[in-house]
Amino acid sequence: MRIYETKWFARWAKGQPLSDAALAAAIEEMERGLVDADLGGLLFKKRVGHSGKGKSGGTRALVAWRSRNRAVLIYGFAKNQRDNISARELKALKLLAREFMGYEEKQLKRLVRADELLEVEDDE
């Protein structure tokens, strides 16, 4: 399973702060069936806990995901800053999720080289 994050998501996650280990653990939970919401179009919502805070007051990540294939962390928000995304945002994020899941390995490598996608590695 390869895990990537968009450049936007990576900047946002550093400000939370969310470690690569926490993000990898969240994707591992998804692999075990622990998904908070299937938003359709290969887009899923997953709660991600902060160090020492747990998940309930933590953050939400919107993830393009196909089991045992790849996950791309696209968008995140703190639960205390907003409840959810708008219908317009959902539509755009679903399109983006389908695009990311349709990429072949060569295209993904090109995005990583261009620093548009970063590979998440469990740092613990």
C-alpha positions in Angstrom: 0.0 0.0 0.0 1.5 3.3 -1.1 0.3 6.4 0.8 0.7 9.9 -0.6 -0.4 13.4 0.4 -1.0 16.4 -1.7 1.3 19.4 -1.2 -1.6 21.3 0.3 -2.4 18.5 2.7 1.2 18.2 3.8 1.4 21.9 4.6 -1.9 21.7 6.5 -0.9 18.6 8.4 2.4 20.2 9.6 0.3 23.0 11.2 -1.9 20.5 13.1 0.7 18.8 13.8 0.1 15.4 12.4 2.9 12.9 12.0 3.4 10.6 9.1 3.0 7.8 11.7 -0.4 9.0 12.6 -1.4 9.3 9.0 -0.1 5.9 8.2 -2.0 4.4 11.2 -5.2 6.0 9.9 -4.8 4.4 6.5 -4.0 1.1 8.1 -7.3 1.4 10.1 -9.1 2.0 6.8 -7.5 -1.2 5.4 -9.1 -3.0 8.4 -12.5 -1.6 7.5 -12.5 1.3 10.0 -13.8 4.1 7.7 -15.8 7.0 9.1 -17.6 7.7 5.9 -17.7 6.6 2.2 -18.4 9.8 0.4 -18.6 8.0 -3.0 -16.4 8.4 -6.0 -13.4 6.7 -4.2 -13.4 9.5 -1.6 -13.5 8.6 2.1 -13.6 10.6 5.4 -11.3 9.4 8.2 -10.7 10.7 11.6 -7.0 11.2 12.5 -5.9 11.7 16.1 -3.3 14.2 17.3 -0.6 13.1 19.7 -2.2 13.0 23.2 -5.6 14.3 22.0 -7.2 11.2 20.4 -9.6 11.3 17.5 -12.8 12.7 18.8 -11.6 16.3 18.9 -8.9 15.8 16.3 -8.9 16.2 12.6 -10.7 14.8 9.6 -8.9 13.7 6.5 -10.5 13.2 3.1 -8.7 10.4 1.3 -8.8 9.1 -2.2 -8.5 5.3 -1.5 -8.6 2.0 -3.1 -8.0 -0.9 -0.8 -4.6 -2.6 -1.1 -3.6 -0.2 -3.8 -3.0 3.4 -2.8 -4.3 6.2 -0.6 -3.9 9.9 -1.3 -4.6 12.3 1.5 -6.3 15.2 -0.3 -7.9 17.5 2.2 -8.1 17.9 6.0 -9.8 20.1 8.5 -9.9 20.4 12.3 -13.3 19.4 13.7 -13.3 22.5 15.9 -12.9 24.8 12.9 -15.6 23.4 10.6 -18.2 20.6 10.7 -18.0 19.4 7.2 -17.3 20.4 3.6 -19.8 22.0 1.2 -21.6 20.1 -1.6 -19.5 22.0 -4.1 -16.3 21.0 -2.4 -17.5 17.4 -2.2 -18.1 17.3 -5.9 -14.6 18.7 -6.7 -12.9 16.4 -4.3 -14.6 13.4 -5.8 -13.4 14.3 -9.2 -9.9 14.7 -7.8 -10.1 11.4 -6.0 -11.1 9.6 -9.2 -8.2 11.3 -11.0 -5.6 10.2 -8.4 -6.9 6.6 -8.4 -6.7 6.5 -12.2 -3.0 7.5 -12.4 -0.5 4.9 -13.3 2.8 4.4 -11.5 4.7 6.5 -14.0 2.3 9.5 -13.5 2.6 9.2 -9.7 6.4 9.2 -9.9 6.3 12.4 -12.0 4.1 14.1 -9.4 6.4 13.0 -6.6 9.4 14.4 -8.5 7.6 17.7 -9.0 6.7 17.8 -5.3 3.0 17.9 -6.0 2.6 14.6 -4.1 4.7 13.5 -1.1 5.0 9.9 -0.1 4.0 9.3 3.6 6.3 7.1 5.5 5.7 5.8 9.0 8.4 7.8 11.0 8.0 5.8 14.2 
